[in-house]
Amino acid sequence: MEETKKTTKEQTKAKKVVKILLKIFIPIVAIAVILAIALQIAGFGAFYGLYEPKSNSSKYTDELEGYGVWDNTIENQLPQTVVHKLVMDHFNSPLPKGKKVKKVIFLGFDGYRADAIANIKDDPQSAIMYVKSLGGLYHAYAGGIPGKNEQHTSTAPGWASMLTGGWSLFHGISNNGQYKNGNETFLTTLAKQGHNASFTASWREHTALSYRPDIVQSIKNNIPVEYNHEIDDMATYYQVLKYVSKSKGQEKTAKEDPDVIFFTFEFTDHNGHLYGFGNNKNYYQGSLDANYYGYDIIKTIEARDTYEQEDWLILISTDHGGTGHVHGNQTIMERSTWIAVNKKIDITDEYLNYGQAS
Ligand SMILES: [Zn+2]
């Protein structure tokens, strides 16, 4: 009898505690939900400039167009292969008056989704917006020609398309994990013409696999392209700074001062895979890091002792976008890329259809 009473008492007590807890928690949860919805409506979700992911393509492209930063329309987006044309045209054109040497630097921001432009669009001291101010910023695309000469929106095929000027049927890399074939990158072509070139990245697959045939060929045939595998982006940054810096009266060898520089930063791709390609603070920070270290490299170029006699082409681009924590497919978030270049592009069919024959 005594036991039952005790149990009933305890049960009543427990019920009371539950009731009190519910009274406290239900309003807290409700307030939190209302606050979250209100902040989303108020546009707080746009703080990082990234919206994840759009249910349809036109919403995403409308959003990109809304930034007001582009020098072409999305209908006139350039194939990423056009980077090769820009570089080769630069070296094949005559030197402007007063200039003695052609130079190119191609800054690769791996996995920098097109809508991450929003993160820096109002900052003239970001690499992308600074280069745009000297030339233009253009919509571009990765992933090849669907159904015809398609390739994964992934790292190895993306950079190979920009370096060789063709899609996978031309360079042999349709996905990560594949060797490039014998068709030349502009690094090799220009090195054979007597320009020292360099390739610097921390993504292991570039030097361990995709470009292994190119590296071996460079070593065996004494083609002056230097391939550097760095341990991380900071090491890449220091190596590129070493290449581009030239203080007053400093003497550098052609190898120490290459005419053709290509490198990639993994800041955005790395954080995209870990935290998501989208509206989160890590991806946002990755986009800032790429821009500020990139800006510093460009300013170091402008401070070169011999800068006035040099004709520099400065390019920045990305290999692919992303969605969720991945990329590789053909969605608009993965296919849409961009090219910033310090010279204006007059968009003609020659640019829109550029692709080396396969
Ligand atoms: Zn990538």
Boltz pocket constraint, residues with backbone or C-beta under 6 A from the ligand:
constraints:
  - pocket:
      binder: B
      contacts: [[A, 110], [A, 111], [A, 154], [A, 155], [A, 156], [A, 269], [A, 319], [A, 320]]
      max_distance: 6.0
